[in-house]
Amino acid sequence: MNWKQHESEDAILEPGLHEGDGVVTRRRFFSGVSKLPVRIEVWELPPGASEGSHVHDGDDTLEEFYYFIAGRGVMWMDGEERVVEAGDAVLAPPGVDHGFRCVGDDTLKLVIAWGKPTK
């Protein structure tokens, strides 16, 4: 049983995530092993990279939780922008247009968790 994993394992490069700019490095944890109803990853975006605007609704309804651990970015949600940096958490509810970009000189690093909301 694999009960320990390092973030250097199971990393994938995601160019143009949700039609964003640059490449997002996604570090998956216990993919295909965990039975939790959420996915958890660590993402890294170099300066200028972004997760493009997108909405999770209909058959793809998701709620997402972002926790920023390093760097500086701008996150938008339904047309409103906010600066995000280490220590900030953001909740993106279902049906809301959202995305973010690394705007600092250093890599933007965050933990993201997502899953289907309960009724």
Steps between C-alpha positions, in 0.01 A plus 500: 500500500636843403428729795781753446570704190737789426392791280775413252304185411212492250553850358350596166548810287176660387544755219209739446289377795143623437649696207734688735852616422820304555540167675358394836688224682245279674621269775238234564474304823376140523334520159290189444563385859313737731129439555437855627230690308753779425818534298799679651797633303785747536529736205791721396473784249804692378473879460236589239336155493128469569211266548250640252147610582257212537174393665410165658128442458253253352650151479839648598381672820793535739597709799868596523715608793831677432766553769797711388834405657759706305520779244253767396205486265172653397183293522173596338150382580190620316688806371652605834880482541699455820871468571589160651819402679636255756245437775194593292216253443230535234180299456360481146137385524324311221379705204740792556744611228851503648873470429835644608842614379849518650592869504811494717864436416493162676306178442142502628448180701169382636302206626173439321223265612182440303200275495128477443309709755256318727137593494 
